[in-house]
Amino acid sequence: MAPSSYFLLAVVLALVTCQGGNASDPSPLQDFCVADKHSPVKVNGFVCKDPMAVNADDFFKAVNLDKPKNTKDSKVGSIVTLINAMELPGLNTLGISLARIDYAPLGENPPHTHPCATEILTVLEGTLYVGFVTSNPNNTLFAKVLNKGDVFVFPQGLIHFQFNPIHDKPAVAIAGLSSQNPGAITIANAVFGSKPPISDDVLAKAFQVEKGTIDWLQAQFWEDNHN
């Protein structure tokens, strides 16, 4: 193989490697890019604040993540407190965010996906039944009961859930996510609570039920459990 061919192969391999590594957020090109949320310029993420105007407070937020959240008013019995680039400007371009999830007894973080992030979850208190489902055609469920100190990973984009099976004790978990804005699509909310609603003919066919069942589901209040 000619030297030029070796060079071309090396370039192609480098590009493939870089693209594979950037399956989620792209890598930063400078030390930091604190989000300038007041800029009129629209980009994928946020425009960088002038580095000379950056200070330590851009990387800090007092959110009392050590304090339990009130889950009593949540229909699903959970509250997600997410710290992303919208909440903490210093996270912009760094490809990471954090969430605390509080679960009431028998509460759950219902089936949902993060289109932009893989999630790693650690149980701080209590017990959780967690799992994710693989994509078509197999739709395999991988599920596990976690106790305090256990860790579980939910691959990017796959439907997953957490449920507190204990009837008299709450649970708490911390999750790390591989994007400054992981996104969240709660399946029931998206399917039955979309605005405007999806045609009941479409959903009745998809779920193989009567249209009256779909109409009843669409009439419910689909709550967002994000704080």
Legacy VTK file of the C-alpha trace (Angstrom):
# vtk DataFile Version 3.0
C-alpha trace
ASCII
DATASET POLYDATA
POINTS 227 float
0.000 0.000 0.000
1.345 3.407 -0.967
2.205 5.922 1.822
-0.648 8.160 0.646
-3.055 5.232 1.028
-1.858 4.641 4.600
-2.425 8.311 5.338
-5.939 8.199 3.847
-6.787 5.085 5.891
-5.515 6.776 9.055
-7.676 9.844 8.374
-10.780 7.691 7.777
-10.185 5.697 10.973
-9.675 8.909 12.925
-12.932 10.348 11.594
-14.863 7.175 12.426
-13.388 7.123 15.915
-14.262 10.781 16.509
-17.811 10.333 15.225
-18.297 7.273 17.420
-17.020 9.171 20.428
-19.439 12.029 19.692
-22.591 9.895 19.660
-23.933 12.204 22.370
-22.623 15.724 23.098
-19.551 16.873 21.121
-16.305 17.338 23.002
-15.452 20.901 24.114
-12.833 22.821 22.146
-11.734 25.025 25.050
-11.531 24.816 28.836
-15.153 25.857 29.245
-18.007 27.558 27.446
-20.320 28.990 30.092
-23.804 29.365 28.644
-24.875 32.890 27.742
-28.635 32.416 28.054
-29.277 36.062 27.166
-27.653 35.887 23.744
-30.069 36.276 20.786
-27.901 33.885 18.738
-29.433 30.418 18.323
-27.079 27.432 18.279
-27.211 23.738 19.178
-26.739 24.317 22.908
-25.820 27.779 24.148
-23.503 30.526 22.962
-20.394 30.992 25.106
-20.318 33.790 27.641
-17.322 36.130 27.355
-14.557 34.264 29.254
-13.468 37.528 30.886
-16.946 37.821 32.444
-16.969 34.260 33.829
-16.672 33.732 37.577
-16.976 30.861 40.053
-20.732 31.353 40.422
-21.177 30.211 36.803
-20.056 26.744 37.946
-22.047 26.710 41.212
-25.675 26.275 42.203
-27.147 25.867 45.690
-29.974 23.385 45.122
-30.107 21.469 48.442
-29.720 18.078 46.790
-29.171 16.659 50.280
-32.754 17.558 51.250
-35.714 15.224 50.548
-38.304 16.481 48.065
-42.063 16.434 48.628
-43.493 13.485 46.697
-46.940 13.564 48.322
-48.535 15.646 45.566
-47.058 13.596 42.726
-49.489 11.225 41.013
-46.671 8.820 40.207
-45.011 9.220 43.604
-41.675 10.645 42.477
-39.865 13.936 41.974
-36.882 14.372 39.641
-34.581 17.316 40.384
-32.415 17.764 37.277
-29.301 19.910 37.127
-28.475 20.557 33.472
-27.029 23.440 31.445
-30.291 25.352 31.787
-29.873 25.280 35.566
-26.081 25.492 35.756
-24.527 27.518 32.881
-21.037 26.113 33.503
-22.212 22.694 32.248
-22.562 24.006 28.700
-20.478 21.859 26.253
-19.223 19.568 29.051
-21.544 16.687 28.175
-22.802 15.856 31.652
-25.740 16.508 33.974
-27.042 15.243 37.296
-30.395 14.345 38.835
-31.720 13.485 42.275
-34.815 11.285 42.238
-37.067 10.980 45.306
-39.561 8.104 45.450
-42.532 7.842 47.777
-43.409 4.390 49.136
-44.687 2.474 46.059
-43.725 5.497 43.931
-42.144 5.243 40.520
-40.280 7.173 37.878
-42.486 5.896 35.032
-41.223 4.427 31.760
-39.345 7.092 29.824
-36.356 7.645 27.564
-33.432 10.066 27.416
-32.871 10.603 23.677
-29.520 12.317 24.216
-27.925 10.494 27.160
-26.910 7.276 28.846
-27.802 7.242 32.556
-25.996 5.690 35.500
-28.070 5.508 38.679
-26.971 4.951 42.274
-29.386 4.153 45.119
-28.669 6.313 48.165
-31.534 5.116 50.352
-34.117 2.353 50.121
-34.825 -0.244 47.465
-35.671 0.156 43.770
-36.880 -2.223 41.087
-35.369 -0.872 37.862
-35.098 -1.943 34.258
-34.864 -1.085 30.580
-36.271 -2.591 27.391
-34.236 -3.145 24.236
-35.323 -1.913 20.806
-37.384 -3.851 18.235
-37.770 -6.655 17.399
-36.743 -8.370 20.644
-37.965 -5.842 23.255
-36.029 -7.700 25.927
-36.461 -6.531 29.522
-33.319 -6.229 31.657
-34.437 -5.646 35.247
-32.913 -5.799 38.717
-33.776 -5.038 42.340
-31.291 -2.487 43.697
-30.461 -1.782 47.305
-28.564 1.060 48.950
-25.196 1.557 47.252
-26.061 -0.433 44.113
-25.524 0.980 40.621
-27.388 0.362 37.337
-26.896 1.703 33.800
-29.644 2.646 31.329
-28.314 2.831 27.737
-29.031 5.962 25.725
-32.467 6.176 24.137
-33.905 2.979 25.637
-37.165 2.958 27.616
-36.443 2.525 31.326
-38.076 2.939 34.733
-37.535 2.856 38.492
-40.099 1.670 41.068
-39.985 1.680 44.865
-41.569 -1.669 45.854
-41.567 -0.918 49.602
-44.961 0.181 50.931
-43.753 2.043 54.020
-40.318 3.491 53.162
-39.217 6.133 50.638
-36.188 5.767 48.374
-33.610 8.181 46.973
-31.264 7.878 43.997
-28.703 10.030 42.211
-28.248 9.739 38.452
-25.460 10.940 36.193
-26.323 11.548 32.524
-23.951 11.850 29.574
-25.353 15.080 28.142
-25.710 18.688 29.244
-29.364 18.298 28.196
-30.353 14.606 28.263
-33.978 15.234 27.360
-36.821 13.135 28.753
-39.796 11.567 26.990
-42.251 9.985 29.422
-44.018 7.353 27.345
-47.543 7.676 28.760
-47.403 11.480 28.696
-46.191 11.576 25.101
-48.654 8.998 23.775
-51.789 9.941 25.700
-51.076 13.533 26.714
-49.775 15.074 23.483
-51.120 18.461 22.411
-52.995 18.246 20.123
-53.939 14.639 20.900
-52.998 11.768 18.629
-56.043 10.402 16.811
-57.826 7.755 18.890
-58.106 5.685 15.688
-54.308 5.566 15.521
-53.850 4.654 19.193
-56.715 2.155 19.301
-55.111 0.304 16.393
-51.627 0.517 17.909
-52.684 -0.768 21.346
-55.407 -3.114 20.052
-58.103 -1.707 22.349
-61.452 0.048 21.922
-61.429 3.752 21.092
-63.355 4.434 24.316
-60.357 3.163 26.308
-58.070 5.547 24.426
-60.482 8.445 24.940
-60.518 7.734 28.689
-56.724 7.625 28.836
-56.396 10.870 26.881
-58.816 12.552 29.291
-56.493 11.929 32.256
-54.040 14.502 33.590
-50.548 13.360 32.616
-48.206 14.869 35.166
-44.588 15.853 34.648
-42.649 14.629 37.683
-39.644 16.881 36.985
-39.107 19.512 39.684
LINES 1 228
227 0 1 2 3 4 5 6 7 8 9 10 11 12 13 14 15 16 17 18 19 20 21 22 23 24 25 26 27 28 29 30 31 32 33 34 35 36 37 38 39 40 41 42 43 44 45 46 47 48 49 50 51 52 53 54 55 56 57 58 59 60 61 62 63 64 65 66 67 68 69 70 71 72 73 74 75 76 77 78 79 80 81 82 83 84 85 86 87 88 89 90 91 92 93 94 95 96 97 98 99 100 101 102 103 104 105 106 107 108 109 110 111 112 113 114 115 116 117 118 119 120 121 122 123 124 125 126 127 128 129 130 131 132 133 134 135 136 137 138 139 140 141 142 143 144 145 146 147 148 149 150 151 152 153 154 155 156 157 158 159 160 161 162 163 164 165 166 167 168 169 170 171 172 173 174 175 176 177 178 179 180 181 182 183 184 185 186 187 188 189 190 191 192 193 194 195 196 197 198 199 200 201 202 203 204 205 206 207 208 209 210 211 212 213 214 215 216 217 218 219 220 221 222 223 224 225 226
